[in-house]
């Protein structure tokens, strides 16, 4: 399961999940909505999601949906907290 992250404004958040099995695919979600790589988000379809130059709008709940031929499973949700004051 991904771990909660607390980062300062402009920092970098990284969420990682580990799964075993064959034919695994990953899809990261923020607040239940699928993410796409682009802008400050990378790795939306890998086991590691990275958000660079974090803004206040990046705050939220993140999880991965892991899928293979047997079905899908959602990880627990991890919270991204962002501090605008430089302190988290």
HTML snippet that shows the backbone in 3Dmol.js (N, CA, C, O; Angstrom):
<script src="https://3Dmol.org/build/3Dmol-min.js"></script>
<div id="view" style="width:600px;height:400px;position:relative"></div>
<script>
const pdb = `
ATOM      1  N   UNK A   1       0.835  -1.190   0.000  1.00  0.00           N
ATOM      2  CA  UNK A   1       0.000   0.000   0.000  1.00  0.00           C
ATOM      3  C   UNK A   1       0.881   1.255   0.000  1.00  0.00           C
ATOM      4  O   UNK A   1       1.952   1.259   0.607  1.00  0.00           O
ATOM      5  N   UNK A   2       0.442   2.300  -0.666  1.00  0.00           N
ATOM      6  CA  UNK A   2       1.216   3.546  -0.660  1.00  0.00           C
ATOM      7  C   UNK A   2       1.162   4.190   0.723  1.00  0.00           C
ATOM      8  O   UNK A   2       0.217   3.988   1.484  1.00  0.00           O
ATOM      9  N   UNK A   3       2.193   4.966   1.026  1.00  0.00           N
ATOM     10  CA  UNK A   3       2.282   5.635   2.324  1.00  0.00           C
ATOM     11  C   UNK A   3       1.853   7.090   2.197  1.00  0.00           C
ATOM     12  O   UNK A   3       2.052   7.717   1.156  1.00  0.00           O
ATOM     13  N   UNK A   4       1.263   7.621   3.265  1.00  0.00           N
ATOM     14  CA  UNK A   4       0.915   9.040   3.297  1.00  0.00           C
ATOM     15  C   UNK A   4       2.155   9.887   3.050  1.00  0.00           C
ATOM     16  O   UNK A   4       3.263   9.513   3.433  1.00  0.00           O
ATOM     17  N   UNK A   5       1.956  11.032   2.405  1.00  0.00           N
ATOM     18  CA  UNK A   5       3.052  11.948   2.109  1.00  0.00           C
ATOM     19  C   UNK A   5       2.699  13.336   2.628  1.00  0.00           C
ATOM     20  O   UNK A   5       1.556  13.776   2.509  1.00  0.00           O
ATOM     21  N   UNK A   6       3.677  14.020   3.202  1.00  0.00           N
ATOM     22  CA  UNK A   6       3.543  15.422   3.603  1.00  0.00           C
ATOM     23  C   UNK A   6       4.721  16.159   3.003  1.00  0.00           C
ATOM     24  O   UNK A   6       5.869  15.898   3.365  1.00  0.00           O
ATOM     25  N   UNK A   7       4.451  17.072   2.093  1.00  0.00           N
ATOM     26  CA  UNK A   7       5.520  17.776   1.392  1.00  0.00           C
ATOM     27  C   UNK A   7       5.242  19.270   1.378  1.00  0.00           C
ATOM     28  O   UNK A   7       4.087  19.691   1.437  1.00  0.00           O
ATOM     29  N   UNK A   8       6.297  20.069   1.299  1.00  0.00           N
ATOM     30  CA  UNK A   8       6.104  21.515   1.186  1.00  0.00           C
ATOM     31  C   UNK A   8       5.698  21.890  -0.238  1.00  0.00           C
ATOM     32  O   UNK A   8       5.961  21.145  -1.182  1.00  0.00           O
ATOM     33  N   UNK A   9       5.074  23.019  -0.381  1.00  0.00           N
ATOM     34  CA  UNK A   9       4.724  23.565  -1.678  1.00  0.00           C
ATOM     35  C   UNK A   9       5.965  23.584  -2.568  1.00  0.00           C
ATOM     36  O   UNK A   9       7.014  24.075  -2.152  1.00  0.00           O
ATOM     37  N   UNK A  10       5.856  23.055  -3.787  1.00  0.00           N
ATOM     38  CA  UNK A  10       6.990  22.992  -4.707  1.00  0.00           C
ATOM     39  C   UNK A  10       7.840  21.758  -4.556  1.00  0.00           C
ATOM     40  O   UNK A  10       8.774  21.553  -5.332  1.00  0.00           O
ATOM     41  N   UNK A  11       7.540  20.929  -3.574  1.00  0.00           N
ATOM     42  CA  UNK A  11       8.308  19.705  -3.339  1.00  0.00           C
ATOM     43  C   UNK A  11       7.877  18.584  -4.273  1.00  0.00           C
ATOM     44  O   UNK A  11       7.137  18.801  -5.232  1.00  0.00           O
ATOM     45  N   UNK A  12       8.360  17.375  -3.971  1.00  0.00           N
ATOM     46  CA  UNK A  12       8.051  16.193  -4.769  1.00  0.00           C
ATOM     47  C   UNK A  12       7.453  15.125  -3.873  1.00  0.00           C
ATOM     48  O   UNK A  12       7.968  14.846  -2.790  1.00  0.00           O
ATOM     49  N   UNK A  13       6.359  14.529  -4.335  1.00  0.00           N
ATOM     50  CA  UNK A  13       5.723  13.409  -3.637  1.00  0.00           C
ATOM     51  C   UNK A  13       5.866  12.169  -4.502  1.00  0.00           C
ATOM     52  O   UNK A  13       5.692  12.223  -5.720  1.00  0.00           O
ATOM     53  N   UNK A  14       6.186  11.046  -3.859  1.00  0.00           N
ATOM     54  CA  UNK A  14       6.317   9.780  -4.569  1.00  0.00           C
ATOM     55  C   UNK A  14       5.521   8.710  -3.830  1.00  0.00           C
ATOM     56  O   UNK A  14       5.730   8.470  -2.641  1.00  0.00           O
ATOM     57  N   UNK A  15       4.618   8.083  -4.543  1.00  0.00           N
ATOM     58  CA  UNK A  15       3.827   6.977  -4.013  1.00  0.00           C
ATOM     59  C   UNK A  15       4.247   5.704  -4.739  1.00  0.00           C
ATOM     60  O   UNK A  15       4.343   5.686  -5.966  1.00  0.00           O
ATOM     61  N   UNK A  16       4.498   4.641  -3.980  1.00  0.00           N
ATOM     62  CA  UNK A  16       4.946   3.380  -4.571  1.00  0.00           C
ATOM     63  C   UNK A  16       4.125   2.227  -4.004  1.00  0.00           C
ATOM     64  O   UNK A  16       3.788   2.205  -2.821  1.00  0.00           O
ATOM     65  N   UNK A  17       3.812   1.272  -4.876  1.00  0.00           N
ATOM     66  CA  UNK A  17       3.167   0.033  -4.444  1.00  0.00           C
ATOM     67  C   UNK A  17       3.975  -1.146  -4.968  1.00  0.00           C
ATOM     68  O   UNK A  17       4.638  -1.048  -6.000  1.00  0.00           O
ATOM     69  N   UNK A  18       3.915  -2.251  -4.251  1.00  0.00           N
ATOM     70  CA  UNK A  18       4.599  -3.474  -4.655  1.00  0.00           C
ATOM     71  C   UNK A  18       3.561  -4.583  -4.755  1.00  0.00           C
ATOM     72  O   UNK A  18       2.783  -4.805  -3.827  1.00  0.00           O
ATOM     73  N   UNK A  19       3.559  -5.268  -5.877  1.00  0.00           N
ATOM     74  CA  UNK A  19       2.633  -6.384  -6.078  1.00  0.00           C
ATOM     75  C   UNK A  19       3.376  -7.501  -6.786  1.00  0.00           C
ATOM     76  O   UNK A  19       4.352  -7.255  -7.495  1.00  0.00           O
ATOM     77  N   UNK A  20       2.919  -8.714  -6.597  1.00  0.00           N
ATOM     78  CA  UNK A  20       3.525  -9.839  -7.298  1.00  0.00           C
ATOM     79  C   UNK A  20       2.457 -10.530  -8.132  1.00  0.00           C
ATOM     80  O   UNK A  20       1.277 -10.527  -7.781  1.00  0.00           O
ATOM     81  N   UNK A  21       2.880 -11.113  -9.220  1.00  0.00           N
ATOM     82  CA  UNK A  21       1.977 -11.788 -10.126  1.00  0.00           C
ATOM     83  C   UNK A  21       2.390 -11.512 -11.555  1.00  0.00           C
ATOM     84  O   UNK A  21       3.305 -10.728 -11.805  1.00  0.00           O
ATOM     85  N   UNK A  22       1.723 -12.151 -12.484  1.00  0.00           N
ATOM     86  CA  UNK A  22       2.077 -11.951 -13.884  1.00  0.00           C
ATOM     87  C   UNK A  22       1.060 -11.042 -14.556  1.00  0.00           C
ATOM     88  O   UNK A  22      -0.106 -10.997 -14.165  1.00  0.00           O
ATOM     89  N   UNK A  23       1.517 -10.324 -15.567  1.00  0.00           N
ATOM     90  CA  UNK A  23       0.640  -9.477 -16.354  1.00  0.00           C
ATOM     91  C   UNK A  23       0.004  -8.340 -15.588  1.00  0.00           C
ATOM     92  O   UNK A  23      -1.131  -7.957 -15.873  1.00  0.00           O
ATOM     93  N   UNK A  24       0.727  -7.787 -14.609  1.00  0.00           N
ATOM     94  CA  UNK A  24       0.162  -6.717 -13.790  1.00  0.00           C
ATOM     95  C   UNK A  24       0.134  -5.390 -14.546  1.00  0.00           C
ATOM     96  O   UNK A  24       1.070  -5.052 -15.269  1.00  0.00           O
ATOM     97  N   UNK A  25      -0.945  -4.654 -14.367  1.00  0.00           N
ATOM     98  CA  UNK A  25      -1.004  -3.278 -14.852  1.00  0.00           C
ATOM     99  C   UNK A  25      -1.455  -2.400 -13.691  1.00  0.00           C
ATOM    100  O   UNK A  25      -2.130  -2.857 -12.769  1.00  0.00           O
ATOM    101  N   UNK A  26      -1.068  -1.140 -13.758  1.00  0.00           N
ATOM    102  CA  UNK A  26      -1.322  -0.201 -12.670  1.00  0.00           C
ATOM    103  C   UNK A  26      -2.049   1.017 -13.215  1.00  0.00           C
ATOM    104  O   UNK A  26      -1.822   1.436 -14.350  1.00  0.00           O
ATOM    105  N   UNK A  27      -2.928   1.578 -12.390  1.00  0.00           N
ATOM    106  CA  UNK A  27      -3.578   2.838 -12.715  1.00  0.00           C
ATOM    107  C   UNK A  27      -3.752   3.600 -11.407  1.00  0.00           C
ATOM    108  O   UNK A  27      -4.459   3.154 -10.503  1.00  0.00           O
ATOM    109  N   UNK A  28      -3.098   4.753 -11.319  1.00  0.00           N
ATOM    110  CA  UNK A  28      -3.214   5.583 -10.127  1.00  0.00           C
ATOM    111  C   UNK A  28      -4.452   6.456 -10.224  1.00  0.00           C
ATOM    112  O   UNK A  28      -4.836   6.906 -11.303  1.00  0.00           O
ATOM    113  N   UNK A  29      -5.063   6.684  -9.075  1.00  0.00           N
ATOM    114  CA  UNK A  29      -6.233   7.538  -8.983  1.00  0.00           C
ATOM    115  C   UNK A  29      -6.036   8.583  -7.889  1.00  0.00           C
ATOM    116  O   UNK A  29      -5.384   8.336  -6.875  1.00  0.00           O
ATOM    117  N   UNK A  30      -6.613   9.740  -8.123  1.00  0.00           N
ATOM    118  CA  UNK A  30      -6.682  10.793  -7.094  1.00  0.00           C
ATOM    119  C   UNK A  30      -8.157  11.004  -6.797  1.00  0.00           C
ATOM    120  O   UNK A  30      -8.944  11.300  -7.696  1.00  0.00           O
ATOM    121  N   UNK A  31      -8.524  10.852  -5.539  1.00  0.00           N
ATOM    122  CA  UNK A  31      -9.915  11.006  -5.114  1.00  0.00           C
ATOM    123  C   UNK A  31     -10.860  10.169  -5.982  1.00  0.00           C
ATOM    124  O   UNK A  31     -11.970  10.599  -6.298  1.00  0.00           O
ATOM    125  N   UNK A  32     -10.407   8.966  -6.364  1.00  0.00           N
ATOM    126  CA  UNK A  32     -11.229   8.039  -7.116  1.00  0.00           C
ATOM    127  C   UNK A  32     -11.279   8.271  -8.613  1.00  0.00           C
ATOM    128  O   UNK A  32     -12.003   7.568  -9.319  1.00  0.00           O
ATOM    129  N   UNK A  33     -10.517   9.254  -9.122  1.00  0.00           N
ATOM    130  CA  UNK A  33     -10.515   9.578 -10.553  1.00  0.00           C
ATOM    131  C   UNK A  33      -9.159   9.187 -11.143  1.00  0.00           C
ATOM    132  O   UNK A  33      -8.115   9.518 -10.580  1.00  0.00           O
ATOM    133  N   UNK A  34      -9.177   8.481 -12.279  1.00  0.00           N
ATOM    134  CA  UNK A  34      -7.933   8.059 -12.922  1.00  0.00           C
ATOM    135  C   UNK A  34      -7.040   9.249 -13.254  1.00  0.00           C
ATOM    136  O   UNK A  34      -7.504  10.289 -13.722  1.00  0.00           O
ATOM    137  N   UNK A  35      -5.739   9.066 -12.998  1.00  0.00           N
ATOM    138  CA  UNK A  35      -4.738  10.074 -13.354  1.00  0.00           C
ATOM    139  C   UNK A  35      -4.077   9.704 -14.678  1.00  0.00           C
ATOM    140  O   UNK A  35      -4.031   8.533 -15.055  1.00  0.00           O
ATOM    141  N   UNK A  36      -3.576  10.696 -15.364  1.00  0.00           N
ATOM    142  CA  UNK A  36      -2.773  10.511 -16.566  1.00  0.00           C
ATOM    143  C   UNK A  36      -1.436  11.204 -16.354  1.00  0.00           C
ATOM    144  O   UNK A  36      -1.357  12.227 -15.673  1.00  0.00           O
ATOM    145  N   UNK A  37      -0.397  10.647 -16.935  1.00  0.00           N
ATOM    146  CA  UNK A  37       0.913  11.292 -16.863  1.00  0.00           C
ATOM    147  C   UNK A  37       0.888  12.550 -17.725  1.00  0.00           C
ATOM    148  O   UNK A  37       0.268  12.581 -18.788  1.00  0.00           O
ATOM    149  N   UNK A  38       1.565  13.571 -17.250  1.00  0.00           N
ATOM    150  CA  UNK A  38       1.622  14.845 -17.957  1.00  0.00           C
ATOM    151  C   UNK A  38       1.663  15.970 -16.946  1.00  0.00           C
ATOM    152  O   UNK A  38       1.210  15.811 -15.812  1.00  0.00           O
ATOM    153  N   UNK A  39       2.199  17.097 -17.348  1.00  0.00           N
ATOM    154  CA  UNK A  39       2.346  18.199 -16.400  1.00  0.00           C
ATOM    155  C   UNK A  39       3.308  17.807 -15.309  1.00  0.00           C
ATOM    156  O   UNK A  39       4.445  17.425 -15.589  1.00  0.00           O
ATOM    157  N   UNK A  40       2.870  17.897 -14.062  1.00  0.00           N
ATOM    158  CA  UNK A  40       3.750  17.555 -12.944  1.00  0.00           C
ATOM    159  C   UNK A  40       3.544  16.120 -12.450  1.00  0.00           C
ATOM    160  O   UNK A  40       4.077  15.747 -11.405  1.00  0.00           O
ATOM    161  N   UNK A  41       2.771  15.307 -13.195  1.00  0.00           N
ATOM    162  CA  UNK A  41       2.476  13.927 -12.804  1.00  0.00           C
ATOM    163  C   UNK A  41       3.174  12.961 -13.758  1.00  0.00           C
ATOM    164  O   UNK A  41       3.061  13.097 -14.977  1.00  0.00           O
ATOM    165  N   UNK A  42       3.892  11.990 -13.206  1.00  0.00           N
ATOM    166  CA  UNK A  42       4.491  10.938 -14.024  1.00  0.00           C
ATOM    167  C   UNK A  42       4.278   9.596 -13.346  1.00  0.00           C
ATOM    168  O   UNK A  42       4.142   9.512 -12.125  1.00  0.00           O
ATOM    169  N   UNK A  43       4.250   8.540 -14.165  1.00  0.00           N
ATOM    170  CA  UNK A  43       4.094   7.186 -13.647  1.00  0.00           C
ATOM    171  C   UNK A  43       2.668   6.787 -13.355  1.00  0.00           C
ATOM    172  O   UNK A  43       2.444   5.887 -12.546  1.00  0.00           O
ATOM    173  N   UNK A  44       1.684   7.425 -13.988  1.00  0.00           N
ATOM    174  CA  UNK A  44       0.275   7.151 -13.696  1.00  0.00           C
ATOM    175  C   UNK A  44      -0.125   5.714 -13.991  1.00  0.00           C
ATOM    176  O   UNK A  44      -1.129   5.234 -13.464  1.00  0.00           O
ATOM    177  N   UNK A  45       0.649   5.016 -14.831  1.00  0.00           N
ATOM    178  CA  UNK A  45       0.335   3.616 -15.148  1.00  0.00           C
ATOM    179  C   UNK A  45       1.502   2.693 -14.800  1.00  0.00           C
ATOM    180  O   UNK A  45       1.706   1.666 -15.446  1.00  0.00           O
ATOM    181  N   UNK A  46       2.264   3.070 -13.774  1.00  0.00           N
ATOM    182  CA  UNK A  46       3.366   2.247 -13.272  1.00  0.00           C
ATOM    183  C   UNK A  46       3.154   2.018 -11.780  1.00  0.00           C
ATOM    184  O   UNK A  46       2.172   2.494 -11.211  1.00  0.00           O
ATOM    185  N   UNK A  47       4.065   1.296 -11.151  1.00  0.00           N
ATOM    186  CA  UNK A  47       3.919   1.070  -9.710  1.00  0.00           C
ATOM    187  C   UNK A  47       4.407   2.246  -8.869  1.00  0.00           C
ATOM    188  O   UNK A  47       4.257   2.232  -7.647  1.00  0.00           O
ATOM    189  N   UNK A  48       4.993   3.270  -9.509  1.00  0.00           N
ATOM    190  CA  UNK A  48       5.456   4.448  -8.782  1.00  0.00           C
ATOM    191  C   UNK A  48       4.895   5.709  -9.414  1.00  0.00           C
ATOM    192  O   UNK A  48       5.154   6.002 -10.581  1.00  0.00           O
ATOM    193  N   UNK A  49       4.124   6.453  -8.630  1.00  0.00           N
ATOM    194  CA  UNK A  49       3.564   7.726  -9.062  1.00  0.00           C
ATOM    195  C   UNK A  49       4.408   8.843  -8.477  1.00  0.00           C
ATOM    196  O   UNK A  49       4.673   8.859  -7.275  1.00  0.00           O
ATOM    197  N   UNK A  50       4.833   9.780  -9.320  1.00  0.00           N
ATOM    198  CA  UNK A  50       5.624  10.920  -8.861  1.00  0.00           C
ATOM    199  C   UNK A  50       4.911  12.207  -9.235  1.00  0.00           C
ATOM    200  O   UNK A  50       4.475  12.391 -10.371  1.00  0.00           O
ATOM    201  N   UNK A  51       4.803  13.090  -8.257  1.00  0.00           N
ATOM    202  CA  UNK A  51       4.224  14.412  -8.476  1.00  0.00           C
ATOM    203  C   UNK A  51       5.302  15.424  -8.111  1.00  0.00           C
ATOM    204  O   UNK A  51       5.700  15.529  -6.951  1.00  0.00           O
ATOM    205  N   UNK A  52       5.770  16.166  -9.108  1.00  0.00           N
ATOM    206  CA  UNK A  52       6.820  17.159  -8.897  1.00  0.00           C
ATOM    207  C   UNK A  52       6.203  18.546  -8.804  1.00  0.00           C
ATOM    208  O   UNK A  52       5.068  18.767  -9.228  1.00  0.00           O
ATOM    209  N   UNK A  53       6.968  19.476  -8.243  1.00  0.00           N
ATOM    210  CA  UNK A  53       6.516  20.860  -8.124  1.00  0.00           C
ATOM    211  C   UNK A  53       5.076  20.900  -7.588  1.00  0.00           C
ATOM    212  O   UNK A  53       4.190  21.519  -8.177  1.00  0.00           O
ATOM    213  N   UNK A  54       4.876  20.224  -6.460  1.00  0.00           N
ATOM    214  CA  UNK A  54       3.556  20.055  -5.859  1.00  0.00           C
ATOM    215  C   UNK A  54       2.908  21.411  -5.577  1.00  0.00           C
ATOM    216  O   UNK A  54       3.547  22.338  -5.079  1.00  0.00           O
ATOM    217  N   UNK A  55       1.609  21.493  -5.915  1.00  0.00           N
ATOM    218  CA  UNK A  55       0.814  22.685  -5.621  1.00  0.00           C
ATOM    219  C   UNK A  55      -0.284  22.310  -4.633  1.00  0.00           C
ATOM    220  O   UNK A  55      -0.480  21.132  -4.336  1.00  0.00           O
ATOM    221  N   UNK A  56      -0.990  23.299  -4.130  1.00  0.00           N
ATOM    222  CA  UNK A  56      -2.071  23.024  -3.184  1.00  0.00           C
ATOM    223  C   UNK A  56      -3.177  22.198  -3.826  1.00  0.00           C
ATOM    224  O   UNK A  56      -3.873  21.462  -3.126  1.00  0.00           O
ATOM    225  N   UNK A  57      -3.355  22.300  -5.134  1.00  0.00           N
ATOM    226  CA  UNK A  57      -4.402  21.518  -5.803  1.00  0.00           C
ATOM    227  C   UNK A  57      -4.044  20.034  -5.900  1.00  0.00           C
ATOM    228  O   UNK A  57      -4.907  19.222  -6.234  1.00  0.00           O
ATOM    229  N   UNK A  58      -2.792  19.659  -5.615  1.00  0.00           N
ATOM    230  CA  UNK A  58      -2.387  18.256  -5.634  1.00  0.00           C
ATOM    231  C   UNK A  58      -2.787  17.531  -4.355  1.00  0.00           C
ATOM    232  O   UNK A  58      -2.715  16.304  -4.288  1.00  0.00           O
ATOM    233  N   UNK A  59      -3.208  18.285  -3.334  1.00  0.00           N
ATOM    234  CA  UNK A  59      -3.654  17.645  -2.090  1.00  0.00           C
ATOM    235  C   UNK A  59      -4.794  16.693  -2.394  1.00  0.00           C
ATOM    236  O   UNK A  59      -5.633  16.972  -3.251  1.00  0.00           O
ATOM    237  N   UNK A  60      -4.825  15.567  -1.691  1.00  0.00           N
ATOM    238  CA  UNK A  60      -5.927  14.626  -1.886  1.00  0.00           C
ATOM    239  C   UNK A  60      -5.560  13.221  -1.484  1.00  0.00           C
ATOM    240  O   UNK A  60      -4.548  12.983  -0.825  1.00  0.00           O
ATOM    241  N   UNK A  61      -6.401  12.296  -1.892  1.00  0.00           N
ATOM    242  CA  UNK A  61      -6.242  10.884  -1.563  1.00  0.00           C
ATOM    243  C   UNK A  61      -5.873  10.110  -2.820  1.00  0.00           C
ATOM    244  O   UNK A  61      -6.564  10.190  -3.835  1.00  0.00           O
ATOM    245  N   UNK A  62      -4.785   9.365  -2.745  1.00  0.00           N
ATOM    246  CA  UNK A  62      -4.244   8.629  -3.886  1.00  0.00           C
ATOM    247  C   UNK A  62      -4.271   7.137  -3.605  1.00  0.00           C
ATOM    248  O   UNK A  62      -4.028   6.693  -2.483  1.00  0.00           O
ATOM    249  N   UNK A  63      -4.571   6.374  -4.647  1.00  0.00           N
ATOM    250  CA  UNK A  63      -4.513   4.917  -4.548  1.00  0.00           C
ATOM    251  C   UNK A  63      -4.173   4.361  -5.929  1.00  0.00           C
ATOM    252  O   UNK A  63      -4.311   5.038  -6.948  1.00  0.00           O
ATOM    253  N   UNK A  64      -3.728   3.115  -5.928  1.00  0.00           N
ATOM    254  CA  UNK A  64      -3.454   2.421  -7.186  1.00  0.00           C
ATOM    255  C   UNK A  64      -4.482   1.318  -7.366  1.00  0.00           C
ATOM    256  O   UNK A  64      -4.892   0.665  -6.407  1.00  0.00           O
ATOM    257  N   UNK A  65      -4.888   1.124  -8.605  1.00  0.00           N
ATOM    258  CA  UNK A  65      -5.716  -0.017  -8.985  1.00  0.00           C
ATOM    259  C   UNK A  65      -4.785  -0.962  -9.737  1.00  0.00           C
ATOM    260  O   UNK A  65      -4.224  -0.599 -10.771  1.00  0.00           O
ATOM    261  N   UNK A  66      -4.625  -2.166  -9.216  1.00  0.00           N
ATOM    262  CA  UNK A  66      -3.716  -3.155  -9.806  1.00  0.00           C
ATOM    263  C   UNK A  66      -4.573  -4.235 -10.461  1.00  0.00           C
ATOM    264  O   UNK A  66      -5.473  -4.797  -9.836  1.00  0.00           O
ATOM    265  N   UNK A  67      -4.279  -4.515 -11.728  1.00  0.00           N
ATOM    266  CA  UNK A  67      -5.103  -5.427 -12.513  1.00  0.00           C
ATOM    267  C   UNK A  67      -4.239  -6.482 -13.189  1.00  0.00           C
ATOM    268  O   UNK A  67      -3.128  -6.194 -13.633  1.00  0.00           O
ATOM    269  N   UNK A  68      -4.753  -7.698 -13.264  1.00  0.00           N
ATOM    270  CA  UNK A  68      -4.187  -8.745 -14.124  1.00  0.00           C
ATOM    271  C   UNK A  68      -5.339  -9.612 -14.608  1.00  0.00           C
ATOM    272  O   UNK A  68      -6.501  -9.243 -14.443  1.00  0.00           O
ATOM    273  N   UNK A  69      -5.034 -10.749 -15.199  1.00  0.00           N
ATOM    274  CA  UNK A  69      -6.079 -11.583 -15.784  1.00  0.00           C
ATOM    275  C   UNK A  69      -7.072 -12.113 -14.751  1.00  0.00           C
ATOM    276  O   UNK A  69      -8.160 -12.558 -15.115  1.00  0.00           O
ATOM    277  N   UNK A  70      -6.713 -12.070 -13.476  1.00  0.00           N
ATOM    278  CA  UNK A  70      -7.604 -12.568 -12.426  1.00  0.00           C
ATOM    279  C   UNK A  70      -8.571 -11.503 -11.911  1.00  0.00           C
ATOM    280  O   UNK A  70      -9.523 -11.825 -11.200  1.00  0.00           O
ATOM    281  N   UNK A  71      -8.336 -10.243 -12.262  1.00  0.00           N
ATOM    282  CA  UNK A  71      -9.211  -9.170 -11.801  1.00  0.00           C
ATOM    283  C   UNK A  71      -8.423  -7.965 -11.332  1.00  0.00           C
ATOM    284  O   UNK A  71      -7.250  -7.802 -11.667  1.00  0.00           O
ATOM    285  N   UNK A  72      -9.084  -7.118 -10.548  1.00  0.00           N
ATOM    286  CA  UNK A  72      -8.488  -5.870 -10.063  1.00  0.00           C
ATOM    287  C   UNK A  72      -8.604  -5.788  -8.555  1.00  0.00           C
ATOM    288  O   UNK A  72      -9.499  -6.372  -7.944  1.00  0.00           O
ATOM    289  N   UNK A  73      -7.673  -5.047  -7.970  1.00  0.00           N
ATOM    290  CA  UNK A  73      -7.709  -4.758  -6.538  1.00  0.00           C
ATOM    291  C   UNK A  73      -7.255  -3.317  -6.341  1.00  0.00           C
ATOM    292  O   UNK A  73      -6.350  -2.840  -7.026  1.00  0.00           O
ATOM    293  N   UNK A  74      -7.887  -2.639  -5.408  1.00  0.00           N
ATOM    294  CA  UNK A  74      -7.492  -1.275  -5.055  1.00  0.00           C
ATOM    295  C   UNK A  74      -6.594  -1.321  -3.829  1.00  0.00           C
ATOM    296  O   UNK A  74      -6.853  -2.075  -2.891  1.00  0.00           O
ATOM    297  N   UNK A  75      -5.546  -0.520  -3.840  1.00  0.00           N
ATOM    298  CA  UNK A  75      -4.725  -0.387  -2.645  1.00  0.00           C
ATOM    299  C   UNK A  75      -5.464   0.485  -1.638  1.00  0.00           C
ATOM    300  O   UNK A  75      -6.478   1.105  -1.960  1.00  0.00           O
ATOM    301  N   UNK A  76      -4.953   0.522  -0.437  1.00  0.00           N
ATOM    302  CA  UNK A  76      -5.455   1.488   0.526  1.00  0.00           C
ATOM    303  C   UNK A  76      -5.159   2.889   0.002  1.00  0.00           C
ATOM    304  O   UNK A  76      -4.286   3.071  -0.847  1.00  0.00           O
ATOM    305  N   UNK A  77      -5.872   3.851   0.499  1.00  0.00           N
ATOM    306  CA  UNK A  77      -5.687   5.244   0.096  1.00  0.00           C
ATOM    307  C   UNK A  77      -4.581   5.881   0.919  1.00  0.00           C
ATOM    308  O   UNK A  77      -4.493   5.675   2.129  1.00  0.00           O
ATOM    309  N   UNK A  78      -3.732   6.663   0.243  1.00  0.00           N
ATOM    310  CA  UNK A  78      -2.697   7.447   0.917  1.00  0.00           C
ATOM    311  C   UNK A  78      -3.020   8.921   0.709  1.00  0.00           C
ATOM    312  O   UNK A  78      -3.451   9.326  -0.371  1.00  0.00           O
ATOM    313  N   UNK A  79      -2.811   9.707   1.736  1.00  0.00           N
ATOM    314  CA  UNK A  79      -3.126  11.126   1.683  1.00  0.00           C
ATOM    315  C   UNK A  79      -1.885  11.939   1.366  1.00  0.00           C
ATOM    316  O   UNK A  79      -0.814  11.705   1.927  1.00  0.00           O
ATOM    317  N   UNK A  80      -2.039  12.897   0.460  1.00  0.00           N
ATOM    318  CA  UNK A  80      -0.980  13.867   0.179  1.00  0.00           C
ATOM    319  C   UNK A  80      -1.370  15.175   0.845  1.00  0.00           C
ATOM    320  O   UNK A  80      -2.371  15.793   0.484  1.00  0.00           O
ATOM    321  N   UNK A  81      -0.574  15.589   1.817  1.00  0.00           N
ATOM    322  CA  UNK A  81      -0.749  16.876   2.482  1.00  0.00           C
ATOM    323  C   UNK A  81       0.321  17.826   1.959  1.00  0.00           C
ATOM    324  O   UNK A  81       1.481  17.442   1.815  1.00  0.00           O
ATOM    325  N   UNK A  82      -0.071  19.065   1.675  1.00  0.00           N
ATOM    326  CA  UNK A  82       0.840  20.061   1.126  1.00  0.00           C
ATOM    327  C   UNK A  82       0.806  21.297   2.018  1.00  0.00           C
ATOM    328  O   UNK A  82      -0.263  21.801   2.361  1.00  0.00           O
ATOM    329  N   UNK A  83       1.985  21.772   2.384  1.00  0.00           N
ATOM    330  CA  UNK A  83       2.077  22.955   3.231  1.00  0.00           C
ATOM    331  C   UNK A  83       2.504  24.155   2.390  1.00  0.00           C
ATOM    332  O   UNK A  83       3.496  24.092   1.663  1.00  0.00           O
ATOM    333  N   UNK A  84       1.754  25.241   2.491  1.00  0.00           N
ATOM    334  CA  UNK A  84       2.105  26.459   1.754  1.00  0.00           C
ATOM    335  C   UNK A  84       3.078  27.335   2.528  1.00  0.00           C
ATOM    336  O   UNK A  84       3.601  28.307   1.983  1.00  0.00           O
ATOM    337  N   UNK A  85       3.330  27.003   3.796  1.00  0.00           N
ATOM    338  CA  UNK A  85       4.188  27.837   4.627  1.00  0.00           C
ATOM    339  C   UNK A  85       5.623  27.318   4.675  1.00  0.00           C
ATOM    340  O   UNK A  85       6.469  27.903   5.352  1.00  0.00           O
ATOM    341  N   UNK A  86       5.906  26.222   3.962  1.00  0.00           N
ATOM    342  CA  UNK A  86       7.230  25.618   4.035  1.00  0.00           C
ATOM    343  C   UNK A  86       7.328  24.599   5.149  1.00  0.00           C
ATOM    344  O   UNK A  86       8.295  23.841   5.214  1.00  0.00           O
ATOM    345  N   UNK A  87       6.334  24.572   6.029  1.00  0.00           N
ATOM    346  CA  UNK A  87       6.274  23.552   7.073  1.00  0.00           C
ATOM    347  C   UNK A  87       5.078  22.669   6.802  1.00  0.00           C
ATOM    348  O   UNK A  87       4.047  23.143   6.324  1.00  0.00           O
ATOM    349  N   UNK A  88       5.207  21.382   7.106  1.00  0.00           N
ATOM    350  CA  UNK A  88       4.112  20.446   6.860  1.00  0.00           C
ATOM    351  C   UNK A  88       3.488  20.056   8.177  1.00  0.00           C
ATOM    352  O   UNK A  88       2.540  19.270   8.203  1.00  0.00           O
TER     353      UNK A  88
END
`;
const viewer = $3Dmol.createViewer("view");
viewer.addModel(pdb, "pdb");
viewer.setStyle({}, {cartoon: {color: "spectrum"}});
viewer.zoomTo();
viewer.render();
</script>
